[in-house]
Structures are given as structure tokens and as C-alpha cells.
Amino acid sequence: MGLDSIERKVSFVAGGIALVLAAVLLPHILHDTTVIDSAKLTKLHQCPTGFHLVNSACQRSRLTHPSDWLPQFLEIIIFGAVLVFFAFRAKRAGVAVCGLFLGLALGTVGLPFLFLGGWLIIRALRLQKYGDATFAGSSRRAREKARAKRGDRTTSTSRGTARASARGASKNAAAKPSGPAPSKRYTPKQKPRKR
């Protein structure tokens, strides 16, 4: 089964977020940009080498080349476009895989994509196991299955106890034999015990 309407809307929103992130990186691709790095103060309350103290924080500015940002930009734009394509086609597996890849590649910024991929996988497992992707529907179906299983177990155990009691009554009626009589052919002769 493909994506339902809620999953599809969430997937389109995630694809839009990916394309917005690519648009944010676009100025870094077009020309050299200045990036401000920050660092913590050392134990001696000094900034590390190359950093300057600005408003009680150590900062430095550095010039970055577009090639520094190109791999991440391409990754975001490609996976974002593929995610939107799979959302348009309502393919759950494609959206989940693209979401997981984007989430792993972007680090902290990619947490929404990780949640999207995990959420779609959990819903797919519920849909496969219970026939309903919602939490309420799958838990209701699980309770129904458990009741049916318990019902089968109680009927089978009640049948088994009825059979066992019937067997026990018939065995008590007839005396148990002590065992088969010794065969003359196969049973070796026993020596009498010495006293």
C-alpha cells in the first residue's frame, strides 16, 4: 500500500524543508563566503589560537570556497527532490529511505528527516502486521488477536482436560499390567541370587 493522505502531506512538507535548506546553502555555492566559528574559553580564560574574544565568546571568521559546500548542497537537493517525487508517487519505502539518508547526512539539522523515516517504517510495520497503520487501530487489532488466541487456547485446554479425565477414568477401571511377560526367546535366564 502507498502513503495515506497524512503521510503524503508530511512527506511533502519534509521535501519542502529539504529544498529550503538547499536554498539557504545556495549563496555559499555561488561565491566565497565568510563563516564565523566559535569556540569555548580555555581553563585559563583565554581563547584558542586564531580566535578572538567577542562578547564573552571566542570567535573567528574564515573564508570558505564554494567547493566546501557543494557536496552537502548536492546531497540535499538530490535527496529532497527524490523525496518529493516519491511522495508524489505515494511510495512509502522511497520516502522513508530518502528521509533516513537526509537525516543521517545532515546531523542535528536532519533530525526531522530521521523522525519522518522512522515514523513511516513503524507505520509500515503496523500496517503489515495488523492491517491498520494508526496507533489506535493497530492496538485494537492486537487486543482482538490476543483475545482470539486466548480463546483458542482455553478451548483446546478444556478439550485436553476432558480427554485426560476420560482416559484416567478408563485406566482406573482396568488394572494396570505390571509389564509384558518375559519372552522365552529373548530374555536371558537370570541366575538366582546368593544369600
N, C-alpha and C positions, 0 to 999 in steps of 0.2 A: 504494500500500500504506500501511496505517496504521502506527502505532507498534508496535514489538515490546514484549515484556514488560519488558526492561531500560529502554528509552526511556520507557516508560509510568511505571515506578516512579520514575525520576529526575525526570520531569515532575511527578509528584505531590509529591515532596519539594520541588521548586522552588516549586510553588504553595503548599505549607505554609510555606516560608520567607517568601514574599511576605505571606501572611496574618499571620505572626508579626510581620513588620516593621510592618504596619498596626496590629497590636495595641500595639506599642511606641509608635507615634505617637498612639494614641487618647487618652492623658491630655493631650497638648498640644492636642487638638481640644476637649476638654470644658471646660477653663478656662485662664486665663492661667498661664503657667509662666515660671520663671526659667532662663535659659540662660547658661552660663559660656563666654565666648570667651577664647581665649588668643592671645598674640602674642609675637614674638621681641623680645629686647632690642635697642636701637639700638646704633650703634657707640660711643656714649658710655656704654654700660652703663646706660641709663635706659629706662623703659617709655614707650611712646607715650601721648599724652594720652588720659585716660579709663581707662587700665589701671593696676593696682596690682601691685606685686611680691609674689608669694606663692610661697614655696619655690623661689626662683630662676627663676620663670616669671611672665610678665606675664599677668594675668587680669582680666576684668571680668564682672560679672553684669548681665544686661539682661532686662527683662520682655517676653515675646512674647505676642501676641494669637492666639487660635485661627485667625483667618483667614490668618495666616502659614503655618500647617501644613496647611490644608485642601486646597490643590491637590495637594500631594505625597501626602497621605493618600488622596484620591480616586483618584489615578493608581495607587497601589499596590494598593488594594482592588479596583479595577475590573480592571486587567490581571492581578492574581493570581487573581481569580475566573474570568476568561475563560481563563486558562492551565489551571486545574483542570478547567474544562468541556471544553476541547479535549483534555486528557489523558484524561478520562473517555470521550470520543468517539473517542479514538485518532487524532486528526488531527495529523499531523506539521507541516504548514505553519502551522497556527494556533498550536501550541505554540512553534515557532521564532520566529514574528513577535512573539508576546507576550513571549517571553524577551528578544529583542533590544530591544524598546521599553523594557522594565523596566530592562535593563542600561544603556541609554543615558540613561534618565531619572534613575537613582539615582547615577550616578557611580561612585565606588570601591566603594560598598556593592553596586552592581549587577553586579560582575564575575562572580559565579556565573551570573547570568541571561544575560550575554553569552556565556559559555562554553557554556551549555546551547543557546542559539540557534545558535551556530556549529557545535557538535557535531552537532546534528540536521541542519543543512544539509549538512555534509560527508557524513554517513551517507546522506542522501537522494541526493546526487550519486553516491556509490559504488553505491548500490542501483540507480540508473537506468543507470549505465554498465556495471557488472559483474554485476548481479543478486544481489549479496551486500553487506550493509551493514557486515559486520565487516572489520577491517583485514586479518586473515589470509586470509579468504575472497576479498576483493577483490584482494589482491596475488597469490594463487594463480591467480585467473581472468585477471588481467592477464598473468602469465607464460604461461599457456596460449594466450591470444590472440596474444602475441608469437611464440611457437613456431609457431603455425599460420600466421601472416603470413610468418615467415621460411621456412617450408616451402613455401608457395605461391611465394614469390619465387625460391627455389632451383630449383624445378621449372620455373618459367617461364623463368628464365635458362638452365637446361640445355637446354630446348627451343629457346630462341632461339639458343644457340651451335651446336646441332646443325643448325638450319636455315641459319645463316650459313656453316657449314663445307660444307654440301651445295651451297649457292649458289656458294661460292668454287671448289669443285672443278669445277662445270659451267662456270663462267666461264673458268677456266684452260684447259679442254679446247677451247673455242671462242675464236678470236682476237677481240679487241675491235675493232669497226669504228672508224675514226677519226672518224666522224660522218656525218651524212646527206649525200648527194650534193647539190651546189648545184642549185637549181631554175632552169630557164632563164627561167621567167616572173617570179619574184620576186627573184631575186638580181641586183643591178645589176652591170653589167660593170665590171671593175676596170681601171684604167689601168696600163700597165706602168710599173715603177719606173725612174726615171732613174738612170743610173750616173755 
